[in-house]
């Protein structure tokens, strides 16, 4: 049925944590440049730095007075104030940012230590409370007094917040920071810190990393770095080794699209620092989370043994950012931690991939969609995995199913491989829409993995709709279970007609409301002559020896074997393609409706196709096909688009009841070939 409206899903606890993590990240990430600047100054100019400078590093005396330097004031005042201002601004624009910064100053002075957690409390609190206060007299201020009221209200409330931060918030945050620091130190002292990977690595894949990294690890790491000159905490989550190991395993032992995309993903992950690029590879094979955990634990253990750490956060988690923030005495330990983490992750992932049977390529698009669903928005790098245009996903920030913004101009019928089912469905739809008087409406077919958010309407098998939605969120979606004669097609025709009602492309008084099955079919496309020749047995696509008038199979799987064996006998495919035909059937049924099934291989099975070919088998008594009666099984193997012409011919036959009846009554292969030939004429 049409899915133009969807029920609002229940918000899980995980989603709430993700939103909280995103909120925290929204305060930290805009200021990462300031953290990096502080890290560079610290690494260079402190007493143990590369270029010790007392006046900048804040050690020694000048003229009998202690040097204050840049390191201490930046970490104590500048960074927390930036965080507080950003947090307030995110809630209530610049006005909220100013009040949030004032409140943050109270926490800073009250604690006397870097107050990142305090800033992440006072900043948003200042912005939110200022917003609520302004609502009290919104529209009630006399003209000419707006500036006076706005300035004094912000000043008075900011002063009160600063005192609240000084007396109330700073003691609580100080106690929390001390307790959290003691927990971390306990883990370090007892060699238990590597166990944090058991929580951190799964959290990354579930997009809870921001809550952990920016909410806890970065503030604690900064405090530790201030005391010790470096911190191991900055690399608990940011180490690129675990993800790189998994991607390397896919490069060596993956299959299809997953293997092909892994090298590019590895570059983006390791050099670009965008770790989310490897999340779909883990989601395809959840057991690979063990590889990520093994890599994370190995990396942390290496850092702990060597006493290595970073002076500031590495964001994004690129090896370039990691090395730039590495403490002067920690390069060996940090590099070893990345290399050993990569090695451990690669070894565990390789064992998992070699000992478990799985179709990587079939699930990459689905895993990417699940990743984006968990993230709550389109991924800026997911096009690297799915092949969809990056700009397509960014064009729409809406979730769920879109609403038409204008006339329907572009319709896509999508299936798993974009080869058989979608081609048949597109042909049927194209005929119906043209028969309705809208020849300018483009109807195409594509695989789920190659969808982009550029279509007005997306039609899929009901088992594939949820996979298609994330990549085409602005389109109207229709789900069908019968590819040849679904009632949804008439609804789509009506939608096209209604959306084009004003200034549409239809010809007034022509074939509006006509059913495609009863209307003239579209003219043969370019290359249709080849299809016609195929139907008459003179082409390699459909030959006489590939037409069987009475099949011997009695079950669905046996019928798939029989159709596949005909393709194999023609030299069109190898044995692997027949296995892929069964694999495709287990994923989504190839039943088309009108007594027809078109079994074909998965998208990754194209390597098993030597040339395009089609086999046709008739089962007069019918066989059970997942509860549907099938009398005609058409096996399809196509290179590029060669097979689309014959599929179009088949679609034309099976959308016409008279033609189907003639097929059932046919007594020879010539009658079948002639029938398809006439349709293509």
Secondary structure, DSSP 4 states (H G I P E B T S, - for coil): -B-SS-PPPPPPHHHHHHHHHHHHHHHHGGGHHHHHHHHHHHHHHSTTSTT--HHHHT-SEETTEE--TTHHHIIIIIHHHHHHHHHHHHHHHHHHHHHHHHHHHHHHHHH-S--HHHHHHHHHHHHHHHHHHHHHTTTTSPTT-HHHHHHHHHHHHHHHHHHHIIIIIHHHHHHHHHHHHHHHHHHHHTT-GGGGHHHHHHHHHTT-HHHHIIIIIHHHHHHHHHHHS-BGGGGTTT-SHHHHHHHHHHHHH--HHHHHHHHHHHHIIIII--GGGGHHHHHHSGGGHHHHHHHHHHHHHHHHHHT--BSS--SS--HHHHHHTB-TT-HHHHHHHHHHHHHHHHHHHHHHHHHS---HHHHHHHHHHHHHHHHTS--TTTHHHH---HHHHHT----S-----S---EEEEEESSSSSHHHHHHHHHHHHHHHTT-TTSEEEEEEGGG--TT-SEEEEETTTHHHHHGGGTTSEEEEES-TTT-HHHHHHHHHHHHHTTTT-SPPTTSSTT--GGGSPPPPP-TTHHHHHHHHTT-SSSS-GGGEESS----SHHHHHHHHHHHHHHTTSB-HHHHHHHHHHHHHS--EEETTEE--B--GGGGGGBSS-EEEEEEEEEEEEETTEEEEEEEEEE-STTTTHHHHHHHHHHHT-HHHHHHHHH--SHHHHHHHHHHHH-
